[in-house]
Amino acid sequence: MPVVDRSTVSTPRRRLLLALSATALAWRPGKANAAPPLAPPGAARPVPPPLMLANPMPGHIRLADYWVSEKYDGIRAYWDGQQLFTRGGQVIHAPTWFTRGWPDFALDGELWGGRGRFEQTVSTARREQPQEQRWRALRYMVFDLPRHGQRFDQRLPALIKSVEGLRQPWVQAVRQQRVASPAALQRLLAEVERGGGEGLMLHRGDSLYRAGRSDDLLKFKSMDDAEATVIAHLPGKGKYTGLVGALTVQDADGLRFNLGSGLSDAMRRDPPPIGSLVTYRYRGRHPSGKPRFAVLLRTRVD
């Protein structure tokens, strides 16, 4: 799915989205329908780094070709040799001590505050003025060397050596392992999810680092997830009268559907803005293509 940075959504696109949802938008609970601010005139737009992205794991793969690791639920963070950037290309304002001594070559990883601490991680990483104590709770989980030039089987030992050479406990190489069978992979997934983890990643050992999505990198979870753009806020009924009842969203293929499950009371009072990108979970699809049992997970922030 294409990466959409909500801070760079074009004016024509926003106007189109508003036009598509004019009826629903007539209902306005306070500032809930406010569109995200546009960048100031002449401001440089962030350029997303050339990241390797994952496909959902297909039904059948040659498991022996892949390394397996935990999928960390944090903020994708790309070190370009001088500074940290989000997946969308925004600068991450880390404290000076956090990145002191880091190499002049690229690192790809995840800023992670621990299982079940996604919101705290986001809150910490988004601040322009970093809060020292909160950053001390974060780790940078490194899982690749984008500019190494060799296949992952060769990049992995180089990655481990580079991270160990830093001697910084908050920078860790993601543990990679081989898994013997599909049954063992299922057991590992169940163990990670029972502990509050998000799922697993599978990285093909003979793959080069290439930007974009491919089966060289796979994600494996009990439920699939995807992203969609918010195009309308629907009014709530019953106990949600006066609040948002659901979001109307549109995915990259132009498919529209409503997301009501997963909205917290706080989000119903102040929902994701029109034009913003949200992540949702689902379990399979209907013949129409719409997701089954779709549940809002979060607003995309990176």
Secondary structure as UniProt FT lines:
FT   HELIX           6..8
FT   HELIX           11..20
FT   HELIX           22..25
FT   TURN            30..33
FT   TURN            41..42
FT   STRAND          52..56
FT   HELIX           63..65
FT   STRAND          66..71
FT   STRAND          75..79
FT   STRAND          84..86
FT   TURN            87..88
FT   STRAND          91..92
FT   HELIX           96..99
FT   TURN            100..101
FT   STRAND          107..112
FT   TURN            115..116
FT   HELIX           118..125
FT   HELIX           132..135
FT   TURN            136..137
FT   STRAND          139..144
FT   TURN            146..147
FT   HELIX           152..166
FT   TURN            169..170
FT   STRAND          171..173
FT   HELIX           182..194
FT   TURN            195..196
FT   STRAND          199..204
FT   TURN            205..206
FT   STRAND          212..220
FT   STRAND          224..235
FT   HELIX           238..240
FT   TURN            241..242
FT   STRAND          244..250
FT   TURN            252..253
FT   STRAND          256..259
FT   TURN            261..262
FT   HELIX           265..269
FT   TURN            274..275
FT   STRAND          277..282
FT   TURN            287..288
FT   STRAND          295..299
//
